[in-house]
Amino acid sequence: MPDPATGETTGSSSQRYAISRGYDLPFRVVKGEAGATIQACGSCHLMSGQGHPESADIAGLPAEYIIRQMKYFKSRARKEEDRMGPIARATSDEEVRLAAEYFAAIKPIPFVKVIETATPPKTYVATAGRHRVVVPDGGTEPIGRRIIQIPEDVFRTTIRDPHSPFLAYVPPGSIARGAALVKTGGSGKTISCAICHGDSLTGLGEVPRIAGLQPVYIARQLITIQNGSSAGTAVALMKKATSSVTAVLFVPRVEGVTARPKAWGEPVADRNLLARQPGRLFPLMSSENRQ
């Protein structure tokens, strides 16, 4: 609501985002309330629905898909007992429906810029925000076969600003190799994603969009479907698509999905990144060097 004295919108950055776009916030499961026993959806997924690498981008997904995933979490067919399992079991069917309809109505925006490079900035995981950030001393390191995803602006991301996007560094050539896997299945290596998710990868019916999602999230879901941590009747359709995909192919396949030139902006190939690294550095609390 506008502050009577200043006329400015008050509340968290995520709530201000939703209010500024005319989204109604009538139910506690999305925005939260004092004394609630479960986390509000917006605390991890943001009120924009686009989340961070450790959560899912659910903006614009079909409401039926979101409801189905919550049923999988509730039944433990989809295993995530640190957060989503308990949340799903503590949330009523009506609250799930309201939340699903809210997020389904939001139009996603480009949120991740994919950059091909053999030498990304040195990073490690900050415990405060549960995401990678650039080390204060600078420098680069070999990327290997990794996806390294960092906030453009660490401070804004840490305070859950839904306007603050991410950069994803990937090995050179990943996007082109991924495009081949996504569009054609890579000459029999796997199944074309477009068959179910549509030629633009923006979804078909109750099948969700995968274009523009967080690349780390996509990789995580491919792995959990492959190892059985994410199951359920509808997930069975993905088993064949992931069964023959090895770890070597996960990065290119993910980047073929995430970097959508027409819909999400042209990917950038650049090996000299540090001089133009945007964002402020935030105190780093961990030297862990794993994604």
C-alpha positions in Angstrom: 0.0 0.0 0.0 1.2 3.6 -0.6 2.7 5.3 2.4 0.5 8.2 3.4 3.5 10.4 4.0 5.6 9.6 1.0 3.2 8.1 -1.5 5.7 5.2 -2.0 4.6 1.6 -1.9 5.6 -0.1 1.3 6.3 -3.8 2.1 8.9 -6.3 0.9 10.5 -5.8 -2.5 8.5 -8.9 -3.7 5.2 -7.5 -2.4 6.0 -4.1 -4.0 6.6 -6.0 -7.3 3.3 -7.7 -7.2 1.3 -4.6 -6.2 3.0 -2.4 -8.9 1.8 -4.9 -11.6 -1.7 -5.1 -10.2 -1.5 -8.6 -8.9 -3.9 -9.2 -6.0 -2.4 -10.7 -2.9 -5.5 -12.0 -1.0 -4.2 -15.2 0.4 -1.6 -16.1 3.0 0.0 -19.0 1.1 1.5 -16.6 -1.5 2.4 -13.5 0.6 2.5 -15.0 4.1 1.1 -13.8 7.3 2.1 -13.3 10.9 2.1 -16.6 12.9 1.9 -18.8 9.8 3.4 -22.3 10.3 4.5 -22.7 6.7 6.7 -20.5 4.5 4.9 -18.4 1.9 5.4 -19.3 -1.7 6.9 -15.9 -2.4 9.6 -16.3 0.2 11.5 -18.6 -2.2 9.8 -18.3 -5.6 9.5 -14.5 -5.2 6.2 -12.7 -5.8 7.2 -12.6 -9.5 7.3 -16.5 -9.4 10.7 -16.5 -11.1 12.7 -17.6 -8.1 16.5 -18.2 -7.7 18.7 -21.1 -8.8 17.9 -23.0 -5.6 14.1 -22.8 -6.2 11.9 -23.1 -9.3 10.7 -20.5 -11.8 6.9 -21.1 -11.7 5.8 -17.8 -13.4 3.3 -18.5 -16.1 3.2 -22.3 -15.6 -0.2 -23.9 -16.1 -2.1 -23.9 -12.9 -2.9 -27.6 -13.4 0.8 -28.4 -13.6 1.6 -26.6 -10.4 -1.3 -28.3 -8.6 0.0 -31.7 -9.9 3.5 -31.0 -8.6 2.1 -30.1 -5.2 0.3 -33.5 -5.1 3.6 -35.2 -5.9 5.4 -33.4 -3.1 2.5 -34.2 -0.7 2.6 -37.9 -1.6 6.5 -38.0 -1.6 6.5 -39.1 -5.2 8.6 -36.0 -5.7 11.1 -36.0 -2.9 12.1 -32.7 -1.3 11.6 -33.0 2.4 13.7 -30.0 3.5 11.0 -27.7 2.3 8.4 -28.6 -0.3 7.2 -31.9 1.1 6.2 -30.4 4.5 4.8 -27.3 2.9 2.6 -29.3 0.5 1.2 -31.4 3.3 0.4 -28.3 5.4 -1.3 -26.5 2.6 -5.0 -27.1 1.8 -6.2 -28.0 -1.7 -7.9 -24.6 -1.9 -4.8 -22.7 -1.0 -2.8 -24.7 -3.6 -5.4 -23.8 -6.2 -5.3 -20.1 -5.3 -1.5 -20.0 -5.4 -1.4 -21.9 -8.7 -3.8 -19.5 -10.3 -1.9 -16.5 -9.0 1.5 -17.7 -10.5 -0.1 -19.0 -13.7 -1.4 -15.5 -14.4 2.1 -13.9 -14.3 3.9 -13.3 -17.5 7.6 -14.3 -17.1 10.4 -12.0 -18.2 14.0 -12.7 -19.3 15.7 -13.5 -16.1 19.0 -15.3 -16.9 21.7 -14.2 -19.3 23.7 -17.1 -20.7 27.4 -16.4 -21.3 29.7 -18.9 -23.0 33.3 -18.7 -21.6 36.2 -21.1 -20.8 37.3 -18.8 -17.9 34.5 -17.5 -15.8 35.1 -15.4 -12.7 36.1 -17.3 -9.5 33.1 -17.8 -7.3 32.0 -19.6 -4.2 28.8 -20.1 -2.3 27.6 -17.4 0.1 25.6 -19.0 3.0 23.5 -15.8 3.4 21.8 -16.1 0.0 22.5 -19.8 -0.8 23.9 -18.8 -4.2 27.3 -18.3 -5.8 29.0 -14.9 -5.9 32.3 -13.6 -7.3 35.2 -13.7 -4.9 36.4 -10.3 -3.7 39.9 -10.7 -4.9 38.8 -11.3 -8.5 40.4 -13.7 -10.9 39.1 -16.4 -13.2 39.1 -20.2 -13.3 38.6 -23.0 -15.8 34.9 -23.7 -16.2 35.3 -27.5 -17.0 31.8 -29.0 -17.5 30.0 -26.8 -15.0 27.2 -24.3 -15.1 28.2 -21.4 -12.9 25.2 -19.1 -12.1 25.6 -15.8 -10.1 23.4 -12.8 -9.5 24.0 -9.6 -11.5 23.6 -7.7 -8.3 24.3 -9.7 -5.1 22.8 -7.2 -2.7 19.5 -6.9 -4.6 19.3 -10.7 -5.0 20.0 -11.3 -1.3 17.1 -9.0 -0.3 14.9 -11.0 -2.7 14.4 -8.2 -5.2 12.3 -9.8 -8.0 13.8 -7.4 -10.6 17.4 -8.6 -10.0 18.4 -11.2 -12.7 21.2 -13.7 -13.0 24.2 -14.5 -15.2 24.9 -18.1 -16.2 28.5 -19.0 -17.4 28.7 -22.2 -19.5 31.4 -23.9 -21.5 32.0 -22.6 -25.1 29.8 -24.4 -27.6 27.2 -25.5 -25.1 24.4 -23.5 -26.6 24.8 -24.9 -30.1 25.2 -28.5 -28.9 22.2 -28.0 -26.6 20.1 -26.7 -29.4 20.8 -29.8 -31.4 19.7 -32.0 -28.5 16.6 -29.9 -27.8 15.4 -29.6 -31.4 16.3 -33.0 -32.8 17.3 -35.3 -30.0 21.0 -35.2 -31.1 20.8 -38.0 -33.7 19.2 -40.5 -31.4 20.9 -39.6 -28.1 17.6 -38.5 -26.6 14.1 -37.3 -27.5 13.5 -33.8 -28.9 12.1 -31.5 -26.1 9.9 -29.7 -28.6 7.7 -32.7 -29.1 6.0 -32.1 -25.7 7.1 -28.6 -24.7 6.4 -27.0 -28.1 8.6 -25.6 -30.8 9.2 -22.5 -28.8 9.6 -24.5 -25.6 7.0 -22.3 -24.0 4.7 -25.2 -23.1 1.7 -27.0 -24.6 -1.5 -27.3 -22.6 -0.6 -28.7 -19.2 3.0 -29.3 -20.2 5.1 -26.5 -18.7 7.3 -24.1 -20.4 11.0 -24.7 -20.1 12.3 -21.8 -22.1 14.2 -19.3 -20.0 14.2 -21.3 -16.8 17.1 -21.2 -14.4 19.7 -23.5 -16.0 20.9 -24.9 -12.6 17.3 -25.8 -11.8 16.8 -27.5 -15.2 19.9 -29.6 -14.7 18.8 -30.5 -11.2 15.4 -31.7 -12.4 16.8 -33.8 -15.2 19.0 -35.5 -12.7 16.2 -36.1 -10.2 13.9 -37.5 -12.9 16.8 -39.8 -14.0 17.5 -41.1 -10.5 13.9 -41.4 -9.5 13.8 -38.7 -6.8 11.1 -36.9 -8.9 8.4 -39.4 -9.9 4.7 -39.5 -10.5 2.4 -40.5 -13.4 3.2 -37.5 -15.6 6.9 -37.7 -14.9 7.0 -41.1 -16.5 6.9 -39.3 -19.9 10.3 -37.8 -19.0 12.0 -41.0 -18.1 12.9 -42.0 -21.6 14.0 -38.5 -22.5 16.5 -38.5 -19.6 17.5 -42.2 -19.5 20.2 -42.0 -22.1 21.4 -38.5 -21.3 24.8 -38.6 -19.5 26.3 -36.0 -17.3 28.4 -34.9 -20.2 25.2 -34.0 -22.1 23.4 -32.3 -19.3 25.1 -28.9 -19.7 24.6 -28.5 -23.4 21.0 -29.8 -23.2 20.2 -27.3 -20.4 21.7 -24.4 -22.3 19.9 -25.3 -25.4 16.7 -24.8 -23.4 17.7 -21.7 -21.3 19.3 -19.6 -24.1 16.4 -18.9 -26.4 17.6 -16.2 -28.8 14.2 -15.0 -30.1 12.2 -15.1 -26.9 14.8 -14.5 -24.3 17.6 -12.4 -25.8 20.8 -13.4 -27.7 23.4 -15.4 -25.7 26.8 -13.7 -25.4 30.1 -15.3 -26.0 32.8 -13.4 -24.1 36.1 -14.7 -22.6 37.0 -11.4 -20.9 34.3 -11.0 -18.3 35.8 -9.6 -15.1 36.3 -6.0 -16.3 32.6 -5.8 -16.9 31.3 -7.9 -14.0 28.2 -6.0 -12.7 26.8 -5.9 -9.2 28.2 -5.2 -5.8 30.1 -7.8 -3.8 28.5 -9.1 -0.6 30.4 -10.6 2.3 31.1 -14.3 1.6 30.6 -16.7 4.4 31.7 -20.0 2.8 34.6 -21.2 0.7 32.7 -24.2 -0.6 33.3 -24.4 -4.4 30.5 -26.7 -5.5 27.3 -25.6 -7.2 
